Amino acid sequence: MRLSLVALLICIAPHVIAQEFVFNLPQLESWYEVAEGDTLSYQFEIINRDTVDFQYRLSHDTNITFDSTGYFRWIPDYDMVSRVEESTQISVLLEAFNQDHKISKELQFTVLHKNRPPIIESLPVFYVKQYTTNEFNLNQLDQIKDPDEDPIVFKEIPGSMPQGASLSALGTFKWQPSRLQFRQLSKASISVEFIVQDQPEKTETKGSFEIAPTQLDLPPEILIVPSDSIISGSEDDVINLSLYITDPNGDDNIMDVGFVSNNAEIPKEALIKNTDTQWEFKWTPGYDFLDETGKTDTIALTFFAIDKTRKENDKTVFLSIKDAENIEKKDERLFAKYRLILLRTMNLIDQLDENQKKLNKQLKKAKKGKKNRAIVNASLGAVTGVSPLFIKDDSKDYVTGIGGTAVLTLGTLEATEVMGRSKDDILDRLKINIDIRNKLQEEGDRFARKYALKTKRRNTEFNTDIDKLKLELNNKKLILLELPADWENSRNPTDKNLRKTFPDFNNEGFEE
């Protein structure tokens, strides 16, 4: 695993110089190095802050604890760095903010691989026969493994091995007990200790297994891991069982291993032979296994082992399979909803931007018209003549009319557009347009960022936040703007254009 790092310091509070506030950082040069499983903690705060209070947060999803007071604590998981890489770099973005300020600091940590010793769980009892070279391969048991997947070797412990027994570096234990040894073994089983060492770190773990005799022609023994009698799972789960088959008369006496089930859909190939003594059952029901939503079905699996003398042993486990929702199809549906609501938001933002330009032109035209227009209200009785103030023909200096008097009123015309709306009306509409547009941008950015990951969209809050965004799209004040219902966006509804409007929009896994 390798993540890139970009270190930056950002302050976006208006009218504030970013250099006034900075994070305090540890003075030790190696404070940013931490090994897997170790704890890294520190109390971050903003220095030179005087009386200004800040809250703190991480802007990335991590397993790091970083509370609002600036306390930082992190224990890297053991699977972050492989034994081959030895180290990796992880970057996190710390943020401090209040109403007027926002300071960000992206830090780079180096996570070092930490070697863990091999693991030895409880081992099955090994049964031996007299005059027979009994051989067991410890390395083929799942109970012995290295958590870092390092190569392992086996080592004998002097004084622990029975006389004549040997344990190879590959984990093969061989022993042919003599008559005296077998007689002593019949009175009491013995425990053999050994060491497992990983490479190249050479970290060691001590383990032991028990050796017991067999005097009768006994049937094989079956050990199933996990040992639960009922194994619960969903349609999309992998049902994985490990079977350890041993025969008291010698593992070479095992002739056949298999299973029977009350469900014919389970294929025989689900049981895989790794060695004569170790088998593995691996099966995934699939989303079509159950035909009813919410249904649970119980399947009986009976595993059997038969030796060369036809002695048989069996063990039954029950599989409880419940209906599961198809996660891939669900993620596709959720992404479609995620994209559609952001596309609607983008379209309305673009329409509001276009409408704002239109209103700005109307306002400019109205202001210009105020200087050039006047209105004359004339109240006429019996008019004998009117001054040629508004006559275009310069050759005439009078107007013939009905005898009487004329009352003339000349007033300045307020700024209007062609339809006759006032300048104040245009300004009100312009303010509404800007307020709705800015609110949509803010809510759209928040929604795109919050649900950028598919796992976040599976939360119950997803649909609730969609409804909240729909309320903004259906703002009651939109009717005052008289937007055309047949408006079409000149920008294509592509993911690229969506990301231009909402930079945090993420279509990973659902690319066009």
N, C-alpha and C positions, 0 to 999 in steps of 0.2 A: 504494500500500500504506500503510495507516495502522493502527497498533496502539495500543491504549489503555494508559495507565500508571497504576498505583496504587502510591504509595510507602508502604512500611510497614516497621516494625522489630519483629520477633517473637522472643521468647526463651521457650522452652517447657520448659527444664530445671526439674525440681522443686526447690522451696525455694531458688531463685536469683533475685535481683532483676535484671531485664533491663538496667537502666541501667549495670550494672557493666562491661559489655563493649560496645564499639561499633566499627564499621569506621573505619579511617582513610580519609579522602577527600582528593583533590588540592585544593590551595588556589586554583588558577586557576579563574576563573568560567566560562571557555569550555572546560574540559577535557572536558566531555561532548559537544562538537560535533565531528563528524568528517565529512569528505567521502568520497564513494564512491571506493574504491580506495586511500584513505589508511590508515595504520596508527595504531591507538590502543592504547597499552599502559600498564600500571600494575601495581605490586606492592601488592595489597591485604593488609592484616593487621588483626588485632584489637588495639586499644590498651587500656591498663590491664589487661592480661591476667596480669601477674606471671609465674608459672611455669606457667600453664595453656596447654597446646598445643591448637591447633585444626587441623582439616582444612577444605578449602574445596571448593565445587562450585557448579555452575549447576543450577537446577531446571527449566530449559526447554531444549528442543532448538534449538540455534542453531549457527551456524558460528563461534562465539566460542571461543577457547582460554582455558580457566580451569582450571589444574591444582590439585592438592591443596595446593600451597604458597601459593596466592593470587595467582599470576602471571596477569594478564589481558592478552589480546592479541586484537585484532579488526581485520579488514580488510573493511569493508562491500562487498558486491557492487555492480557498476555498475547492476544492474537493480532496486535497492531503491527508487530515487526516479525518477519520470518527469520529463521536462523541463517538464511543466506544473505539477506539484506543487512543484518546487524543493526541498522538504525534507519529511521525515517523522520521526515520533517512534517509537522502539523502546524497549521496557522489558524489562529482564532482572532476574532475582532471584538475588542472590548469597547463599550460605549458608556460615556457619562453624559447625562442630560438633565436639563431642567426646562423651565418654560421658555427661557431665552437663549440657552446655549446647548450645543451638542458637540462633544469631543469624542473622536474615535481613534483607537490605536490598535493596529493589527500586529500581533506578536507571533513570533515563530519559535516553536519548541522542537527540540530534538529528542525523540523517543528512542531509547537504546534497547536492544534485545536483551532479555534476561533469561538465562538458561534455567530450566527446571529439571529436577532429577526424574528418572523414570518412575512409573507408577506400577506397583504390583498389588493387585487385588487378591481376594481369597481364591485359591486354586483348588481344583477338584482333587480328590484322592486318587492316587495311582495304584492300581492293583497289579501285582506281579505273580508270575508262576515259577515254580521250581524247575531248574534245568533249562530254562528258556531265557534267551537274551531279551529282556524287557527294554523297550525303547520308547521314550516320550519326547516330543519336541515342544519345549516350553515357549519357543518363539512363535508358535502358531496359535497360542492362546490369546484371546482378546483381553484377558485379565492382565497381561503384561504389555505395556506400551509406554512410549515417551510422549509427553504432552506437546513437545516441540517438534515431534517427528524426526528426532535425531536418530542416526543409526545406533543400535545397541549391541553390546556383547555380553556374554554370560561368563562368570568367573566362579570357580569352586572356592569354598571356604575350608581350609585345612582342618581336619578333625571332624567335620560335619558329614562328609561323604562316607557311605558304607564301603567296606573293603571290596575292591574290585569294580566299584561303580565309577563312572566318569561323566563329566558334563563339559560339552564342547563349547567353544566361543559362540557358536550359532544357536545354542540352547538345547542341544540334543542330549538327553540323559539316557545312559545305557547302564544296565546292571543285570547280571545273571547270578542270582543268589545261589549259594551252595546249600547243601542239605542242612547244615548247622545254622546257617543264616536264616533259611526259610523257617526252621523250627523255632528260632528265637523270634522271628517276625510274626509267627502264628500266636505267640503269647502277647505281644504288644507291637503295635505299628510304630514306625519310626518317622521322625521328621528330618528332612534334609534341607539345610540352609544353603543359600547361594546368593550371589551378588549380580545385579544388572548394572552395567556401566554405559552411559551414553558417550557418544563421540562427536566432536573431538574434545569436549569439555571435561570428560572423564568423571562426571558426577555419578555417584553410586547410590543404589538403594538395595537394602537387604530384604530378601524374601525367603519363603519356605514352602515346601509341599510335603504331604504325608504319603507314605508308602505302606500299603496293607497287603496281606497275602490273600490268595484265593485257593480254596481247597475243593470247591464244588463246581460243577458245570452250571454256572449261574447265567441268567439272561443279561443282555446288555442293560446299561443304565443310561438314562436320558436326563440331561440338565438343560433347562431352557432359560435363557436370559433375555428379557426380564422374567422373573419368576412369578409374576402376577397371574392369577387364574383367569382374569378378565382384562383384556387389552382394549382400551378405548381409543378411538381415532375418528377422523373425518374422512370424507371421500377423497380429499386432496392430500391426505397424510400418507407417508411411506410406512407401512407396517414392517418392522424389521425385528426379527427374532434370531438369536444365536443358539444353536443346538450343539451341545458337547456330549458325544456318545462314547461311553467307555464300557469295556467288557471285563469283568473280574478275571476271566480266563485269558486275557490278552486282547489288545485292540485288534489284532489281526484276525480275531475270531468273528468280527462283525461282518455279516454278509450283505445286509441290505438295510437301507434307511429310507423312509418315505412318509407320506401323510395321506389322510383321507379327510374329506370335508362334506358337510351337508349342503354346500353351495357349489354347483358345477362350474361357476364362472371363474373360480380360482384355478389358474393353470398349474400343472405339475412342475413346470419350469421355474415356479416361484421358489422352490427349494433347491439351493445350490450347494454342491459339494466342494468344500475347500480342501479338506483332508479326510482321511478315513474316520477321524474322530471329531471333526469340526464341520458343521453344516450351517447354512444361513438361509433363513426364510425372508424373502424380500418381495413385497407386493403393494401396489398402489391401486385402490379400488377404482378411482376415476369418478368424474362428475356425473357420469351416466349410470353409475352402479345402482343408485336409488332413484326410482321414478316419481317419488312424491316429496314435495318440499316439507322439511321439518321431520321427515321420517327417520327412524333408527332401526337398524337390523342387526341381529346377533348371529354370528356364524361360529360353528363348532369346528375346531381343527384338532385332529388326533394324529400326533406324530408317533411312529413306531420304528423299532430297530429289531432286527432278527440276526441271530448268530448262526454259525455253521451247523449247529446241532438243532436248529429250528426252534430254539428258545426265543421267545419274543417278549418285548416290553413296550408299553405305550404310555403316552401322557397327553392329556387333552387341555387345550386352552380355548377360551372364547374371545372372539373379536366382536366388539360393539362398534359398529360403523354408523355414524350419523351423517345426515345430509349436510353438505357444505355449499356455500355460494361460490360460484366460479369467480375467483379473484381477478383473473385477467379480463373477463368480460365486464366485471364490476368496475375495474379501473378504466376501461374504455368508456363506459357510460359516464363515470364521474368526470373524466377529462373532457368529454363532449359538453357537459354542463358547465364546467369551468371555462372552457373556451367560448361557449355561446354567450354567457353573461358578460364576459369581458369584451366580446365582439359587439354586443349591443351597446355597451358603455362607450367603446371607441367610436361607434357610429354617431351616438348622440353628442359626444364631445366634438367630433368633426363638424356636425351640423350646427352646434352652438358657436364654434369658431367662425364658420361661414356666416352665420346670422349676425355675429358681432361686427364683422367687417361691413355688412349691409347697414347695420344701425349707425356705425361710425360715418359712413357716407351720407346717410340721411341727416345726421346731426350737422355735418359740415355744410350740407346744402341748405339746411334750415338757417344756420347762422349767417350764411352769405345772403340769403333772401331777405333778411331783416333790414339790410341796408338799402335795398332797392325797391321795396314795396310800400305803398301807402294805400289807404282806403278812403274813399269819399262817400260819406252818407249825405245825401241831399234830400231834404224834405220839401217837396214842391207843393205850392198852392196854385195860384194863377201866375205862371212864370212868364215874364216878358223878355228876359235875357239872362244869359249865364256867361260869366267870364270865360274866355277861350283857353282856360288853363290846361284842359285835356284834349284840345283839338289838334290833330296832327297837321292839318292843312294850314300853312302859315299865311296863305293869301286872304283868309277870313279872320276878322277880328271880332266876330259876333256870332250869336246863335239865335235863330228865330224860335220863339216858344209862345206858350199861352200867356196871356197877360196875368199879372199878379206879382207875388213876391217869392223869393227862393231863399231857403236856409241851407247853408253849406257847412259840412263838418269834415275836416281833414285830420285823420289820425294815423299814427304809426302802426303798421301791421306787425304783430308779433311773429317770430320765426316759426314757419310751418313748412311741412312737406306738401307734396301734391295733394294728398288725401286730407290735408287740413289738420294733422296732429301737431300739438304744441311741442316746443323744445323740451319742456319738463317731462312730457310723456315719453319722448325718445330716451331721455336720460334715465327715467325709471326702468324702462325696458332693458336698457343697456346694463344697468346694475343687476337686475334679476338674471340676465343672461350670464354675466361674469360670475355671480355667486353660485349658480347651479353648475356651471362648467368647472369651477375650481373644486367644488364639493365632489363632483363625479370623478375628477382626476385623483383626488385624495383617497376616496373610497376604493376606486379601481386599483390604485397602486397597493393599497393595504391588502386587498383581496388577492391580487396576483402574487404578492410576496408570501402571504400566509399559507396559501395552498399551492405553492410551486412544486412541492413533493407529493407524489401519489399517496403516500401513507397518511399525509395530513388530510387528504380529501375523503378518506374513509371515516373520519370522525363525524359524530352526530352534529357538530357545529357547522359543518360545511353547508347543509341545506338552509340552516338558519341564517347564515351570512349571505347566502344567495338572495333570500327574501329581503334582507336589509338593503342589499344593493338594488333590488327591484323597486323598493320604495323610493330610492333616489332617482331611478329612471322614470318613475311615474310622479315626479314632483308636481304638486297641484299648481304651482306658479308657472309651469310650462305653457299652460293655456293662454297666459297673458302675452306670450311671445308670438302667438299665432304662427307657429312653425308649419310649413306645408307637410301634409300627411304623405304625399307621394315623393318626398325627397329621397334621392339615392346618393350614396357615398361614391365619390369619384375614386377613392382609394380601394383597392382590391382587399377582400377579407382574408388576407394571408397571415400566417404566423409571424412573418417578418414585419409586417405593418403593426401587428398587435404588440410585438416587442418594442417597436419604436414608441408606441404610446405608453406601454407598461413595461419598463425594462426588466422587471422581475418575472415576467411571464415565462413559464417553462413548459416546453412540449417534449421533453426527453422521453423517448419510448413511443411517442405518437407523432413522429415527424411526418410532414406532408410528403 
